Amino acid sequence: MKLRWKMLLPVGASGLLTVAYLAWGWLPDGMLRLGRASWPLSALATTFALMLAAGIAVDRMISRRLTRLAPIPPDAAHADNPAGAMPAGDEIESLERGIDALRQAAARRQSDADEAVQQRKQIEAALQVSEERYALALRGSSDGLWEWNLQSGAMQLSPRWKSMLGFADSELQGSRPAWRERIHPADLAAVEAALDAHLAGTSACYEQQFRMLHKDGTVRWVLSRGTAIRHASGKPYRMVGLDTDVTRVRRIETILGEVAEGTTGVYGDAFFRKLVYHFARALQVSCAFITECADYPTSRLRTLAFWSEGQYVDDFEYDLPGTPCETVVKDGQTCFYPRGVGQLYPVEAGYEGYLGIPLFASDGRVIGHLVFLDKQEMGEDMLIDSVYRIFTARAAAEMERMMALALLQQQEATRSATH
């Protein structure tokens, strides 16, 4: 054991010096000096004993450390040393081999850790891209996001959701009570029932149309769709949904349904009267009327049906110049004044909003127009061309049919008079 012998060299040297000192002290002419040096001699002997004990202790400690760091293979220990002692060989080399093994293991673990870090970074990058795409999609859509924590009861409302009802993000608290307060009281029970049915698992998803109260006091229709996120046991713990403002779509459906139902199966003068009546009700305007051109080139118009302030007005003719109807009839274009029409055209004094839509014959000529007047300012939701085209086309066809019938009756009357 090279290491042990090297550590015992100081001890051996001290022992030799002590023996030499004693031998010198027993010489005849050194007796006196021995007596004088009795204290250094005892100190030297004590030092020797302490160094010997320290060397033995250090030797045993190092042996135990080497045994733990570089254990002896079982077969080697019993083959050359049946007593189980450390086999012959350089203990430093065994220690170095153990250290090398630890270094290799540490290198492998570091490599695994680096690979795991790289994979995590890739996953985080992919997740960030996905989140950015989702955020852009929501930002570009008209949908309002909401999230309901079923465990805590907290509810988050996105800024877009709040803006649908006219609120800034800081003006409306993101909570379930705030959400429920914005639902029209007449629709709240149906909404709660649909939510409960989905959470109970009786419906695959939550979908409901209902009215919500806007900040300005008006009503907005929303289509609310959502789904519950559940534990493996099926118990829901969170719900996420999107609300879409469908007020315009709902308005179109309402107007289309009411006017179509009100004019089905009627013709001639009865059709025109039903048309203006149901349009005035569906659009909630003060006045609605339909005209035909009284001459060509057109300078005068004749009303076919006139509904104003809840009643019909007798048909009459009026001059085209000086009215907002002139642009509609002469240019064949829809004319919309959301406000101030009474100031621009004194003939319409008392009215604020105006919408005029031309009626075209089969040959492309303008043969009349449909007009809506209101004492209140008109909103952009009045511009529902898809609905107007349906009924103006039918009104024009009905006018042409009546004109053809009138012409035929006139010809029959002339023929009868000549015979």
Secondary structure, DSSP 4 states (H G I P E B T S, - for coil): -HHHHHHHHHHHHHHHHHHHHHHHHTSGGGHHHHHHTHHHHHHHHHHHHHHHHHHHHHHHHHHHHHHHHSPPPHHHHHHH-TT-PPPSS-HHHHHHHHHHHHHHHHHHHHHHHHHHHHHHHHHHHHHHHHHHHHHHHHHHSSEEEEEEETTT--EEE-HHHHHHTT--TTTS--SHHHHHHTB-HHHHHHHHHHHHHHHTTSSSSEEEEEEEE-TTS-EEEEEEEEEEEE-TTS-EEEEEEEEEE-HHHHHHHHHHHHHHHHHTT--THHHHHHHHHHHHHHHT-SEEEEEEESSSS--EEEEEEEEETTEE----EEESTTSTHHHHHHH---EEESS-HHHH-GGGTT--EEEEEEEE-TTS-EEEEEEEEESSPPPGGG--HHHHHHHHHHHHHHHHHHHHHHHHHHHHHHHHHH-
